[in-house]
Amino acid sequence: MKNKIAFYRNKLGITQQELARLVKVTRQTIISLEQNKYNPSLELAYKITKALKQKKIEDVFDLR
Amino acid sequence: MVVSKKIVSKKIIFSKYIFALVIILSGLILNFFKIGMNEMFSYSSVGNYLIYCGILLTFIVSITSFFKRDKIIDERAEKIGYKATAYVWWILFLGGFLLIIFDGIYHFQVSLGLFVSYTICLLLIVYVIAYKILERIM
C-alpha cells in the first residue's frame, strides 16, 4: 500500500516526531509508513488522515 | 487492535516492588513454618533463597527506575514482538528436534538447571536478535 504521508506532512510543515506525537505512535512507525514498509491498521490510517487534515483515507493511502 | 498504549513506568515499577515484597514475605513465611529447609542452589533453605531473590529484585528495580522513561508501545512494535516470539518458538522446536537427533548419535548428559538456564538465555538472545532485525525490515 502506497501513501502520501511525507507529502502532506511536508505541506503542513510538521516533523515526523510531531506527527508521531499527534497520532500517538513512535517516530520509527512514521518512518516505516513513509517508506511503505509497514501497512497501518484502519484505526491508525484514520488517525493519520485526520492529523494530516485530509478528509478521506483514500487521499493519503492508496492500494497500488 | 489499539493503535498505541503509553506504558507508564511508575505503575510498572510499583508492581515490581509489590512482587518483590510478595517474594520476601513468602520466604519469611516458609522460614517461619520451616518448610523447604533443604539446601537449594547453595542457599540453606528455599525461604532464604526467596528472600535473597526479593532483595535482589528490589535493588535492581531501584537502580533501573532512575533510568526509565515512559515509552509508547504502538501497533507496529506489537506486531514485531509477535513475529519475534514466533521465531523464538520455531528455534525452540528446531533446537529440540536437533537435540533429539544429536542425543541419538552421541549420548550426553547435562544437569537440568544448567540446561534450562542455557535454553532461556538462547531464547532471549534469539528474541532480541529477531526483534532488532524485524525492526529494520518492517
N, CA and C atoms of all chains as a GROMACS GRO file, in nm:
protein
  606
    1MET      N    1   0.084  -0.120   0.000
    1MET     CA    2   0.000   0.000   0.000
    1MET      C    3   0.088   0.125   0.000
    2LYS      N    4   0.060   0.213  -0.094
    2LYS     CA    5   0.137   0.338  -0.105
    2LYS      C    6   0.067   0.447  -0.022
    3ASN      N    7   0.143   0.543   0.018
    3ASN     CA    8   0.082   0.655   0.090
    3ASN      C    9   0.153   0.787   0.061
    4LYS      N   10   0.084   0.893   0.095
    4LYS     CA   11   0.138   1.028   0.071
    4LYS      C   12   0.160   1.101   0.204
    5ILE      N   13   0.198   1.026   0.304
    5ILE     CA   14   0.215   1.087   0.437
    5ILE      C   15   0.323   1.196   0.433
    6ALA      N   16   0.437   1.161   0.373
    6ALA     CA   17   0.550   1.256   0.369
    6ALA      C   18   0.509   1.384   0.296
    7PHE      N   19   0.434   1.366   0.186
    7PHE     CA   20   0.390   1.482   0.106
    7PHE      C   21   0.303   1.576   0.188
    8TYR      N   22   0.199   1.520   0.252
    8TYR     CA   23   0.106   1.604   0.330
    8TYR      C   24   0.173   1.657   0.458
    9ARG      N   25   0.263   1.580   0.512
    9ARG     CA   26   0.335   1.624   0.633
    9ARG      C   27   0.422   1.745   0.601
   10ASN      N   28   0.493   1.735   0.489
   10ASN     CA   29   0.577   1.848   0.448
   10ASN      C   30   0.492   1.971   0.413
   11LYS      N   31   0.376   1.943   0.355
   11LYS     CA   32   0.285   2.052   0.319
   11LYS      C   33   0.238   2.127   0.444
   12LEU      N   34   0.214   2.049   0.550
   12LEU     CA   35   0.170   2.111   0.677
   12LEU      C   36   0.288   2.170   0.756
   13GLY      N   37   0.408   2.127   0.717
   13GLY     CA   38   0.529   2.176   0.785
   13GLY      C   39   0.550   2.118   0.923
   14ILE      N   40   0.511   1.992   0.939
   14ILE     CA   41   0.534   1.927   1.068
   14ILE      C   42   0.639   1.816   1.053
   15THR      N   43   0.708   1.790   1.161
   15THR     CA   44   0.813   1.688   1.158
   15THR      C   45   0.753   1.549   1.183
   16GLN      N   46   0.834   1.448   1.158
   16GLN     CA   47   0.789   1.310   1.183
   16GLN      C   48   0.757   1.292   1.331
   17GLN      N   49   0.839   1.353   1.415
   17GLN     CA   50   0.819   1.342   1.560
   17GLN      C   51   0.686   1.404   1.602
   18GLU      N   52   0.654   1.518   1.542
   18GLU     CA   53   0.528   1.585   1.574
   18GLU      C   54   0.408   1.503   1.529
   19LEU      N   55   0.419   1.447   1.410
   19LEU     CA   56   0.309   1.363   1.359
   19LEU      C   57   0.293   1.239   1.448
   20ALA      N   58   0.407   1.182   1.486
   20ALA     CA   59   0.404   1.064   1.573
   20ALA      C   60   0.334   1.097   1.705
   21ARG      N   61   0.364   1.215   1.758
   21ARG     CA   62   0.302   1.257   1.885
   21ARG      C   63   0.151   1.278   1.866
   22LEU      N   64   0.114   1.332   1.751
   22LEU     CA   65  -0.028   1.358   1.724
   22LEU      C   66  -0.110   1.229   1.717
   23VAL      N   67  -0.052   1.127   1.654
   23VAL     CA   68  -0.127   1.001   1.638
   23VAL      C   69  -0.087   0.896   1.743
   24LYS      N   70  -0.001   0.939   1.836
   24LYS     CA   71   0.041   0.855   1.949
   24LYS      C   72   0.108   0.724   1.906
   25VAL      N   73   0.205   0.736   1.816
   25VAL     CA   74   0.289   0.621   1.782
   25VAL      C   75   0.435   0.667   1.792
   26THR      N   76   0.526   0.575   1.769
   26THR     CA   77   0.668   0.612   1.775
   26THR      C   78   0.710   0.674   1.641
   27ARG      N   79   0.822   0.747   1.643
   27ARG     CA   80   0.872   0.809   1.520
   27ARG      C   81   0.914   0.701   1.419
   28GLN      N   82   0.962   0.588   1.474
   28GLN     CA   83   1.004   0.477   1.386
   28GLN      C   84   0.886   0.427   1.302
   29THR      N   85   0.768   0.428   1.362
   29THR     CA   86   0.649   0.383   1.288
   29THR      C   87   0.618   0.479   1.174
   30ILE      N   88   0.630   0.609   1.199
   30ILE     CA   89   0.607   0.708   1.093
   30ILE      C   90   0.710   0.690   0.981
   31ILE      N   91   0.834   0.665   1.019
   31ILE     CA   92   0.940   0.642   0.919
   31ILE      C   93   0.906   0.520   0.833
   32SER      N   94   0.866   0.411   0.900
   32SER     CA   95   0.830   0.288   0.828
   32SER      C   96   0.712   0.311   0.734
   33LEU      N   97   0.616   0.388   0.781
   33LEU     CA   98   0.497   0.417   0.699
   33LEU      C   99   0.537   0.499   0.576
   34GLU      N  100   0.619   0.598   0.598
   34GLU     CA  101   0.660   0.685   0.486
   34GLU      C  102   0.743   0.608   0.383
   35GLN      N  103   0.816   0.508   0.433
   35GLN     CA  104   0.896   0.427   0.341
   35GLN      C  105   0.816   0.310   0.283
   36ASN      N  106   0.688   0.307   0.310
   36ASN     CA  107   0.597   0.200   0.263
   36ASN      C  108   0.641   0.060   0.307
   37LYS      N  109   0.705   0.055   0.424
   37LYS     CA  110   0.749  -0.075   0.475
   37LYS      C  111   0.641  -0.139   0.562
   38TYR      N  112   0.554  -0.056   0.614
   38TYR     CA  113   0.453  -0.105   0.708
   38TYR      C  114   0.314  -0.056   0.670
   39ASN      N  115   0.219  -0.148   0.669
   39ASN     CA  116   0.080  -0.112   0.642
   39ASN      C  117   0.006  -0.089   0.773
   40PRO      N  118  -0.050   0.030   0.791
   40PRO     CA  119  -0.114   0.058   0.920
   40PRO      C  120  -0.251  -0.008   0.933
   41SER      N  121  -0.298  -0.016   1.056
   41SER     CA  122  -0.436  -0.063   1.079
   41SER      C  123  -0.530   0.048   1.033
   42LEU      N  124  -0.656   0.012   1.020
   42LEU     CA  125  -0.756   0.111   0.975
   42LEU      C  126  -0.764   0.228   1.074
   43GLU      N  127  -0.753   0.194   1.201
   43GLU     CA  128  -0.761   0.295   1.306
   43GLU      C  129  -0.645   0.396   1.294
   44LEU      N  130  -0.526   0.343   1.273
   44LEU     CA  131  -0.409   0.431   1.260
   44LEU      C  132  -0.416   0.513   1.131
   45ALA      N  133  -0.461   0.450   1.023
   45ALA     CA  134  -0.475   0.520   0.895
   45ALA      C  135  -0.573   0.636   0.909
   46TYR      N  136  -0.680   0.612   0.982
   46TYR     CA  137  -0.781   0.715   1.005
   46TYR      C  138  -0.723   0.830   1.086
   47LYS      N  139  -0.648   0.796   1.190
   47LYS     CA  140  -0.588   0.899   1.276
   47LYS      C  141  -0.487   0.983   1.198
   48ILE      N  142  -0.408   0.916   1.114
   48ILE     CA  143  -0.307   0.988   1.034
   48ILE      C  144  -0.376   1.082   0.936
   49THR      N  145  -0.482   1.033   0.873
   49THR     CA  146  -0.557   1.115   0.777
   49THR      C  147  -0.610   1.241   0.846
   50LYS      N  148  -0.662   1.221   0.966
   50LYS     CA  149  -0.715   1.334   1.043
   50LYS      C  150  -0.604   1.430   1.084
   51ALA      N  151  -0.492   1.373   1.127
   51ALA     CA  152  -0.379   1.457   1.171
   51ALA      C  153  -0.322   1.538   1.054
   52LEU      N  154  -0.330   1.480   0.935
   52LEU     CA  155  -0.278   1.549   0.816
   52LEU      C  156  -0.384   1.640   0.752
   53LYS      N  157  -0.494   1.654   0.823
   53LYS     CA  158  -0.604   1.743   0.782
   53LYS      C  159  -0.660   1.708   0.644
   54GLN      N  160  -0.676   1.578   0.620
   54GLN     CA  161  -0.737   1.531   0.496
   54GLN      C  162  -0.874   1.472   0.528
   55LYS      N  163  -0.962   1.473   0.429
   55LYS     CA  164  -1.099   1.428   0.455
   55LYS      C  165  -1.115   1.277   0.440
   56LYS      N  166  -1.054   1.223   0.333
   56LYS     CA  167  -1.071   1.080   0.307
   56LYS      C  168  -0.940   1.004   0.329
   57ILE      N  169  -0.953   0.880   0.372
   57ILE     CA  170  -0.835   0.794   0.388
   57ILE      C  171  -0.768   0.773   0.251
   58GLU      N  172  -0.853   0.765   0.148
   58GLU     CA  173  -0.802   0.743   0.011
   58GLU      C  174  -0.712   0.857  -0.036
   59ASP      N  175  -0.728   0.975   0.024
   59ASP     CA  176  -0.642   1.086  -0.014
   59ASP      C  177  -0.498   1.063   0.029
   60VAL      N  178  -0.482   0.992   0.139
   60VAL     CA  179  -0.348   0.968   0.194
   60VAL      C  180  -0.296   0.829   0.157
   61PHE      N  181  -0.383   0.731   0.168
   61PHE     CA  182  -0.342   0.592   0.140
   61PHE      C  183  -0.404   0.543   0.010
   62ASP      N  184  -0.325   0.467  -0.063
   62ASP     CA  185  -0.370   0.419  -0.192
   62ASP      C  186  -0.328   0.273  -0.212
   63LEU      N  187  -0.425   0.191  -0.253
   63LEU     CA  188  -0.394   0.050  -0.277
   63LEU      C  189  -0.336   0.035  -0.418
   64ARG      N  190  -0.206   0.027  -0.426
   64ARG     CA  191  -0.142   0.010  -0.556
   64ARG      C  192  -0.041  -0.102  -0.552
   65MET      N  193  -0.743  -0.380   1.702
   65MET     CA  194  -0.610  -0.356   1.758
   65MET      C  195  -0.596  -0.209   1.798
   66VAL      N  196  -0.548  -0.186   1.918
   66VAL     CA  197  -0.529  -0.049   1.965
   66VAL      C  198  -0.404   0.008   1.898
   67VAL      N  199  -0.414   0.135   1.852
   67VAL     CA  200  -0.301   0.196   1.781
   67VAL      C  201  -0.178   0.198   1.870
   68SER      N  202  -0.193   0.248   1.989
   68SER     CA  203  -0.078   0.252   2.080
   68SER      C  204  -0.124   0.260   2.224
   69LYS      N  205  -0.034   0.227   2.312
   69LYS     CA  206  -0.063   0.244   2.454
   69LYS      C  207   0.062   0.297   2.522
   70LYS      N  208   0.042   0.392   2.608
   70LYS     CA  209   0.155   0.451   2.676
   70LYS      C  210   0.186   0.369   2.800
   71ILE      N  211   0.306   0.317   2.805
   71ILE     CA  212   0.346   0.239   2.920
   71ILE      C  213   0.397   0.335   3.026
   72VAL      N  214   0.323   0.345   3.133
   72VAL     CA  215   0.364   0.436   3.240
   72VAL      C  216   0.456   0.360   3.335
   73SER      N  217   0.579   0.403   3.339
   73SER     CA  218   0.682   0.332   3.415
   73SER      C  219   0.650   0.324   3.564
   74LYS      N  220   0.590   0.430   3.618
   74LYS     CA  221   0.565   0.433   3.762
   74LYS      C  222   0.479   0.315   3.807
   75LYS      N  223   0.376   0.285   3.727
   75LYS     CA  224   0.286   0.173   3.760
   75LYS      C  225   0.364   0.041   3.757
   76ILE      N  226   0.445   0.025   3.652
   76ILE     CA  227   0.522  -0.098   3.636
   76ILE      C  228   0.621  -0.113   3.751
   77ILE      N  229   0.690  -0.003   3.784
   77ILE     CA  230   0.788  -0.005   3.894
   77ILE      C  231   0.719  -0.042   4.025
   78PHE      N  232   0.603   0.017   4.049
   78PHE     CA  233   0.528  -0.011   4.172
   78PHE      C  234   0.490  -0.160   4.179
   79SER      N  235   0.443  -0.214   4.064
   79SER     CA  236   0.403  -0.355   4.063
   79SER      C  237   0.524  -0.446   4.086
   80LYS      N  238   0.642  -0.403   4.038
   80LYS     CA  239   0.764  -0.482   4.061
   80LYS      C  240   0.802  -0.483   4.209
   81TYR      N  241   0.785  -0.368   4.273
   81TYR     CA  242   0.812  -0.360   4.417
   81TYR      C  243   0.718  -0.450   4.495
   82ILE      N  244   0.591  -0.451   4.453
   82ILE     CA  245   0.491  -0.537   4.519
   82ILE      C  246   0.531  -0.684   4.504
   83PHE      N  247   0.574  -0.719   4.379
   83PHE     CA  248   0.616  -0.857   4.351
   83PHE      C  249   0.734  -0.896   4.440
   84ALA      N  250   0.832  -0.804   4.451
   84ALA     CA  251   0.950  -0.830   4.536
   84ALA      C  252   0.908  -0.851   4.682
   85LEU      N  253   0.813  -0.769   4.726
   85LEU     CA  254   0.764  -0.778   4.864
   85LEU      C  255   0.696  -0.913   4.888
   86VAL      N  256   0.618  -0.955   4.789
   86VAL     CA  257   0.548  -1.085   4.799
   86VAL      C  258   0.651  -1.198   4.808
   87ILE      N  259   0.757  -1.189   4.728
   87ILE     CA  260   0.862  -1.293   4.730
   87ILE      C  261   0.929  -1.297   4.867
   88ILE      N  262   0.963  -1.179   4.919
   88ILE     CA  263   1.030  -1.173   5.050
   88ILE      C  264   0.938  -1.229   5.159
   89LEU      N  265   0.811  -1.189   5.154
   89LEU     CA  266   0.715  -1.237   5.254
   89LEU      C  267   0.698  -1.389   5.245
   90SER      N  268   0.694  -1.441   5.120
   90SER     CA  269   0.682  -1.587   5.101
   90SER      C  270   0.803  -1.657   5.164
   91GLY      N  271   0.920  -1.599   5.144
   91GLY     CA  272   1.043  -1.655   5.203
   91GLY      C  273   1.036  -1.656   5.354
   92LEU      N  274   0.990  -1.545   5.410
   92LEU     CA  275   0.979  -1.536   5.557
   92LEU      C  276   0.878  -1.636   5.612
   93ILE      N  277   0.766  -1.652   5.539
   93ILE     CA  278   0.662  -1.748   5.583
   93ILE      C  279   0.717  -1.891   5.578
   94LEU      N  280   0.787  -1.923   5.467
   94LEU     CA  281   0.844  -2.058   5.453
   94LEU      C  282   0.944  -2.085   5.566
   95ASN      N  283   1.026  -1.984   5.597
   95ASN     CA  284   1.124  -1.999   5.705
   95ASN      C  285   1.055  -2.014   5.840
   96PHE      N  286   0.948  -1.937   5.858
   96PHE     CA  287   0.876  -1.940   5.987
   96PHE      C  288   0.815  -2.078   6.013
   97PHE      N  289   0.756  -2.136   5.908
   97PHE     CA  290   0.694  -2.267   5.923
   97PHE      C  291   0.791  -2.382   5.893
   98LYS      N  292   0.917  -2.344   5.874
   98LYS     CA  293   1.025  -2.444   5.849
   98LYS      C  294   0.992  -2.537   5.732
   99ILE      N  295   0.947  -2.476   5.624
   99ILE     CA  296   0.917  -2.553   5.502
   99ILE      C  297   1.032  -2.533   5.404
  100GLY      N  298   1.073  -2.642   5.340
  100GLY     CA  299   1.180  -2.635   5.240
  100GLY      C  300   1.314  -2.600   5.300
  101MET      N  301   1.349  -2.668   5.410
  101MET     CA  302   1.476  -2.636   5.477
  101MET      C  303   1.595  -2.709   5.415
  102ASN      N  304   1.571  -2.781   5.306
  102ASN     CA  305   1.684  -2.849   5.239
  102ASN      C  306   1.768  -2.746   5.165
  103GLU      N  307   1.890  -2.781   5.142
  103GLU     CA  308   1.980  -2.690   5.070
  103GLU      C  309   1.931  -2.673   4.926
  104MET      N  310   1.932  -2.549   4.878
  104MET     CA  311   1.883  -2.522   4.742
  104MET      C  312   1.972  -2.418   4.678
  105PHE      N  313   2.034  -2.454   4.567
  105PHE     CA  314   2.126  -2.364   4.495
  105PHE      C  315   2.226  -2.299   4.591
  106SER      N  316   2.282  -2.377   4.679
  106SER     CA  317   2.380  -2.334   4.779
  106SER      C  318   2.323  -2.241   4.886
  107TYR      N  319   2.190  -2.225   4.890
  107TYR     CA  320   2.127  -2.149   4.999
  107TYR      C  321   2.076  -2.248   5.102
  108SER      N  322   2.075  -2.207   5.230
  108SER     CA  323   2.042  -2.302   5.337
  108SER      C  324   1.896  -2.348   5.332
  109SER      N  325   1.808  -2.266   5.274
  109SER     CA  326   1.668  -2.306   5.262
  109SER      C  327   1.601  -2.233   5.145
  110VAL      N  328   1.484  -2.284   5.108
  110VAL     CA  329   1.408  -2.220   4.999
  110VAL      C  330   1.367  -2.079   5.041
  111GLY      N  331   1.331  -2.065   5.170
  111GLY     CA  332   1.291  -1.935   5.222
  111GLY      C  333   1.402  -1.831   5.207
  112ASN      N  334   1.524  -1.872   5.245
  112ASN     CA  335   1.639  -1.779   5.233
  112ASN      C  336   1.664  -1.742   5.087
  113TYR      N  337   1.646  -1.841   5.000
  113TYR     CA  338   1.666  -1.815   4.857
  113TYR      C  339   1.564  -1.712   4.807
  114LEU      N  340   1.438  -1.727   4.850
  114LEU     CA  341   1.333  -1.633   4.809
  114LEU      C  342   1.361  -1.493   4.864
  115ILE      N  343   1.407  -1.486   4.989
  115ILE     CA  344   1.439  -1.356   5.049
  115ILE      C  345   1.551  -1.289   4.970
  116TYR      N  346   1.652  -1.369   4.935
  116TYR     CA  347   1.764  -1.316   4.856
  116TYR      C  348   1.714  -1.263   4.721
  117CYS      N  349   1.628  -1.342   4.653
  117CYS     CA  350   1.572  -1.301   4.522
  117CYS      C  351   1.493  -1.172   4.535
  118GLY      N  352   1.412  -1.163   4.642
  118GLY     CA  353   1.329  -1.044   4.664
  118GLY      C  354   1.414  -0.920   4.686
  119ILE      N  355   1.518  -0.933   4.768
  119ILE     CA  356   1.607  -0.819   4.795
  119ILE      C  357   1.680  -0.778   4.667
  120LEU      N  358   1.726  -0.879   4.592
  120LEU     CA  359   1.797  -0.852   4.466
  120LEU      C  360   1.705  -0.780   4.367
  121LEU      N  361   1.579  -0.826   4.359
  121LEU     CA  362   1.482  -0.764   4.268
  121LEU      C  363   1.455  -0.619   4.308
  122THR      N  364   1.442  -0.595   4.438
  122THR     CA  365   1.420  -0.458   4.488
  122THR      C  366   1.537  -0.369   4.448
  123PHE      N  367   1.658  -0.423   4.465
  123PHE     CA  368   1.780  -0.349   4.431
  123PHE      C  369   1.784  -0.316   4.281
  124ILE      N  370   1.753  -0.416   4.197
  124ILE     CA  371   1.757  -0.397   4.051
  124ILE      C  372   1.651  -0.295   4.008
  125VAL      N  373   1.529  -0.310   4.062
  125VAL     CA  374   1.420  -0.217   4.026
  125VAL      C  375   1.456  -0.074   4.066
  126SER      N  376   1.516  -0.060   4.186
  126SER     CA  377   1.554   0.074   4.233
  126SER      C  378   1.655   0.138   4.138
  127ILE      N  379   1.753   0.060   4.094
  127ILE     CA  380   1.855   0.115   4.004
  127ILE      C  381   1.795   0.150   3.868
  128THR      N  382   1.720   0.054   3.809
  128THR     CA  383   1.666   0.075   3.674
  128THR      C  384   1.562   0.187   3.670
  129SER      N  385   1.490   0.210   3.782
  129SER     CA  386   1.386   0.314   3.783
  129SER      C  387   1.445   0.454   3.762
  130PHE      N  388   1.573   0.472   3.796
  130PHE     CA  389   1.638   0.602   3.775
  130PHE      C  390   1.653   0.633   3.626
  131PHE      N  391   1.669   0.529   3.547
  131PHE     CA  392   1.698   0.549   3.405
  131PHE      C  393   1.576   0.527   3.315
  132LYS      N  394   1.464   0.485   3.375
  132LYS     CA  395   1.345   0.453   3.295
  132LYS      C  396   1.269   0.579   3.252
  133ARG      N  397   1.217   0.574   3.131
  133ARG     CA  398   1.129   0.681   3.081
  133ARG      C  399   0.998   0.617   3.036
  134ASP      N  400   0.893   0.697   3.030
  134ASP     CA  401   0.766   0.646   2.978
  134ASP      C  402   0.783   0.617   2.830
  135LYS      N  403   0.737   0.503   2.786
  135LYS     CA  404   0.755   0.469   2.645
  135LYS      C  405   0.622   0.433   2.580
  136ILE      N  406   0.619   0.452   2.448
  136ILE     CA  407   0.497   0.422   2.373
  136ILE      C  408   0.514   0.288   2.302
  137ILE      N  409   0.419   0.198   2.326
  137ILE     CA  410   0.418   0.071   2.253
  137ILE      C  411   0.307   0.083   2.150
  138ASP      N  412   0.340   0.098   2.024
  138ASP     CA  413   0.237   0.112   1.922
  138ASP      C  414   0.213  -0.021   1.850
  139GLU      N  415   0.119  -0.019   1.755
  139GLU     CA  416   0.078  -0.144   1.687
  139GLU      C  417   0.192  -0.209   1.610
  140ARG      N  418   0.283  -0.126   1.555
  140ARG     CA  419   0.396  -0.182   1.482
  140ARG      C  420   0.489  -0.259   1.577
  141ALA      N  421   0.517  -0.198   1.693
  141ALA     CA  422   0.604  -0.263   1.792
  141ALA      C  423   0.543  -0.395   1.839
  142GLU      N  424   0.410  -0.394   1.856
  142GLU     CA  425   0.341  -0.517   1.898
  142GLU      C  426   0.352  -0.625   1.791
  143LYS      N  427   0.336  -0.583   1.666
  143LYS     CA  428   0.344  -0.677   1.554
  143LYS      C  429   0.484  -0.738   1.545
  144ILE      N  430   0.584  -0.652   1.562
  144ILE     CA  431   0.723  -0.700   1.560
  144ILE      C  432   0.744  -0.800   1.674
  145GLY      N  433   0.689  -0.764   1.791
  145GLY     CA  434   0.700  -0.852   1.907
  145GLY      C  435   0.640  -0.990   1.882
  146TYR      N  436   0.521  -0.992   1.820
  146TYR     CA  437   0.454  -1.119   1.789
  146TYR      C  438   0.540  -1.203   1.694
  147LYS      N  439   0.594  -1.136   1.592
  147LYS     CA  440   0.674  -1.209   1.494
  147LYS      C  441   0.802  -1.263   1.557
  148ALA      N  442   0.865  -1.181   1.641
  148ALA     CA  443   0.988  -1.224   1.709
  148ALA      C  444   0.959  -1.344   1.798
  149THR      N  445   0.844  -1.342   1.865
  149THR     CA  446   0.804  -1.455   1.950
  149THR      C  447   0.784  -1.581   1.866
  150ALA      N  448   0.725  -1.563   1.747
  150ALA     CA  449   0.704  -1.677   1.658
  150ALA      C  450   0.840  -1.739   1.618
  151TYR      N  451   0.938  -1.654   1.590
  151TYR     CA  452   1.071  -1.704   1.555
  151TYR      C  453   1.133  -1.780   1.672
  152VAL      N  454   1.111  -1.727   1.792
  152VAL     CA  455   1.165  -1.794   1.912
  152VAL      C  456   1.106  -1.935   1.924
  153TRP      N  457   0.975  -1.948   1.900
  153TRP     CA  458   0.911  -2.080   1.907
  153TRP      C  459   0.969  -2.175   1.802
  154TRP      N  460   0.988  -2.123   1.682
  154TRP     CA  461   1.046  -2.206   1.576
  154TRP      C  462   1.186  -2.254   1.614
  155ILE      N  463   1.266  -2.165   1.669
  155ILE     CA  464   1.402  -2.200   1.712
  155ILE      C  465   1.396  -2.305   1.823
  156LEU      N  466   1.298  -2.288   1.913
  156LEU     CA  467   1.281  -2.383   2.024
  156LEU      C  468   1.248  -2.522   1.970
  157PHE      N  469   1.153  -2.529   1.876
  157PHE     CA  470   1.116  -2.658   1.818
  157PHE      C  471   1.231  -2.719   1.741
  158LEU      N  472   1.296  -2.638   1.660
  158LEU     CA  473   1.408  -2.685   1.579
  158LEU      C  474   1.523  -2.732   1.668
  159GLY      N  475   1.553  -2.652   1.771
  159GLY     CA  476   1.660  -2.686   1.866
  159GLY      C  477   1.630  -2.817   1.937
  160GLY      N  478   1.504  -2.834   1.980
  160GLY     CA  479   1.463  -2.957   2.047
  160GLY      C  480   1.477  -3.078   1.956
  161PHE      N  481   1.436  -3.060   1.831
  161PHE     CA  482   1.444  -3.168   1.733
  161PHE      C  483   1.591  -3.206   1.708
  162LEU      N  484   1.677  -3.104   1.692
  162LEU     CA  485   1.819  -3.130   1.668
  162LEU      C  486   1.885  -3.197   1.788
  163LEU      N  487   1.840  -3.158   1.909
  163LEU     CA  488   1.895  -3.220   2.030
  163LEU      C  489   1.860  -3.368   2.036
  164ILE      N  490   1.737  -3.402   1.994
  164ILE     CA  491   1.695  -3.543   1.994
  164ILE      C  492   1.783  -3.622   1.897
  165ILE      N  493   1.804  -3.565   1.779
  165ILE     CA  494   1.889  -3.631   1.678
  165ILE      C  495   2.032  -3.647   1.731
  166PHE      N  496   2.083  -3.537   1.791
  166PHE     CA  497   2.221  -3.539   1.840
  166PHE      C  498   2.236  -3.638   1.954
  167ASP      N  499   2.133  -3.647   2.038
  167ASP     CA  500   2.136  -3.741   2.151
  167ASP      C  501   2.137  -3.886   2.101
  168GLY      N  502   2.073  -3.908   1.986
  168GLY     CA  503   2.074  -4.041   1.927
  168GLY      C  504   2.210  -4.079   1.873
  169ILE      N  505   2.285  -3.981   1.825
  169ILE     CA  506   2.418  -4.008   1.769
  169ILE      C  507   2.523  -4.016   1.881
  170TYR      N  508   2.518  -3.914   1.967
  170TYR     CA  509   2.617  -3.907   2.074
  170TYR      C  510   2.544  -3.879   2.204
  171HIS      N  511   2.531  -3.984   2.287
  171HIS     CA  512   2.454  -3.970   2.410
  171HIS      C  513   2.527  -3.879   2.509
  172PHE      N  514   2.455  -3.782   2.562
  172PHE     CA  515   2.518  -3.691   2.658
  172PHE      C  516   2.422  -3.661   2.772
  173GLN      N  517   2.482  -3.620   2.883
  173GLN     CA  518   2.400  -3.586   3.000
  173GLN      C  519   2.441  -3.448   3.051
  174VAL      N  520   2.342  -3.372   3.089
  174VAL     CA  521   2.368  -3.238   3.143
  174VAL      C  522   2.265  -3.211   3.252
  175SER      N  523   2.307  -3.136   3.354
  175SER     CA  524   2.213  -3.111   3.465
  175SER      C  525   2.096  -3.026   3.415
  176LEU      N  526   1.979  -3.053   3.474
  176LEU     CA  527   1.856  -2.985   3.429
  176LEU      C  528   1.865  -2.834   3.447
  177GLY      N  529   1.919  -2.792   3.562
  177GLY     CA  530   1.931  -2.648   3.591
  177GLY      C  531   2.014  -2.576   3.486
  178LEU      N  532   2.128  -2.639   3.451
  178LEU     CA  533   2.219  -2.580   3.351
  178LEU      C  534   2.151  -2.575   3.214
  179PHE      N  535   2.081  -2.684   3.180
  179PHE     CA  536   2.013  -2.692   3.051
  179PHE      C  537   1.905  -2.584   3.038
  180VAL      N  538   1.826  -2.570   3.142
  180VAL     CA  539   1.717  -2.470   3.139
  180VAL      C  540   1.776  -2.329   3.131
  181SER      N  541   1.883  -2.305   3.208
  181SER     CA  542   1.947  -2.172   3.206
  181SER      C  543   1.996  -2.137   3.067
  182TYR      N  544   2.066  -2.232   3.004
  182TYR     CA  545   2.119  -2.207   2.869
  182TYR      C  546   2.005  -2.189   2.769
  183THR      N  547   1.900  -2.270   2.784
  183THR     CA  548   1.786  -2.260   2.691
  183THR      C  549   1.721  -2.122   2.700
  184ILE      N  550   1.700  -2.076   2.824
  184ILE     CA  551   1.636  -1.944   2.843
  184ILE      C  552   1.725  -1.834   2.784
  185CYS      N  553   1.855  -1.844   2.810
  185CYS     CA  554   1.949  -1.743   2.756
  185CYS      C  555   1.944  -1.744   2.604
  186LEU      N  556   1.944  -1.864   2.545
  186LEU     CA  557   1.941  -1.875   2.398
  186LEU      C  558   1.813  -1.812   2.342
  187LEU      N  559   1.701  -1.844   2.406
  187LEU     CA  560   1.572  -1.791   2.357
  187LEU      C  561   1.566  -1.639   2.369
  188LEU      N  562   1.621  -1.586   2.477
  188LEU     CA  563   1.623  -1.440   2.494
  188LEU      C  564   1.709  -1.375   2.386
  189ILE      N  565   1.823  -1.438   2.359
  189ILE     CA  566   1.914  -1.383   2.256
  189ILE      C  567   1.845  -1.387   2.119
  190VAL      N  568   1.780  -1.501   2.089
  190VAL     CA  569   1.708  -1.515   1.961
  190VAL      C  570   1.600  -1.408   1.950
  191TYR      N  571   1.527  -1.385   2.060
  191TYR     CA  572   1.420  -1.286   2.058
  191TYR      C  573   1.475  -1.146   2.030
  192VAL      N  574   1.582  -1.111   2.099
  192VAL     CA  575   1.640  -0.977   2.082
  192VAL      C  576   1.691  -0.959   1.938
  193ILE      N  577   1.761  -1.060   1.887
  193ILE     CA  578   1.815  -1.051   1.750
  193ILE      C  579   1.700  -1.041   1.650
  194ALA      N  580   1.599  -1.130   1.666
  194ALA     CA  581   1.484  -1.129   1.574
  194ALA      C  582   1.412  -0.995   1.578
  195TYR      N  583   1.398  -0.940   1.699
  195TYR     CA  584   1.328  -0.811   1.714
  195TYR      C  585   1.404  -0.700   1.642
  196LYS      N  586   1.537  -0.699   1.662
  196LYS     CA  587   1.619  -0.593   1.601
  196LYS      C  588   1.616  -0.603   1.448
  197ILE      N  589   1.622  -0.727   1.397
  197ILE     CA  590   1.620  -0.745   1.251
  197ILE      C  591   1.485  -0.702   1.195
  198LEU      N  592   1.376  -0.748   1.259
  198LEU     CA  593   1.242  -0.715   1.212
  198LEU      C  594   1.215  -0.564   1.220
  199GLU      N  595   1.272  -0.502   1.322
  199GLU     CA  596   1.255  -0.357   1.338
  199GLU      C  597   1.315  -0.282   1.219
  200ARG      N  598   1.423  -0.336   1.165
  200ARG     CA  599   1.486  -0.273   1.048
  200ARG      C  600   1.409  -0.303   0.920
  201ILE      N  601   1.356  -0.426   0.910
  201ILE     CA  602   1.286  -0.467   0.788
  201ILE      C  603   1.148  -0.402   0.780
  202MET      N  604   1.073  -0.406   0.890
  202MET     CA  605   0.933  -0.359   0.888
  202MET      C  606   0.921  -0.207   0.895
   0.00000   0.00000   0.00000
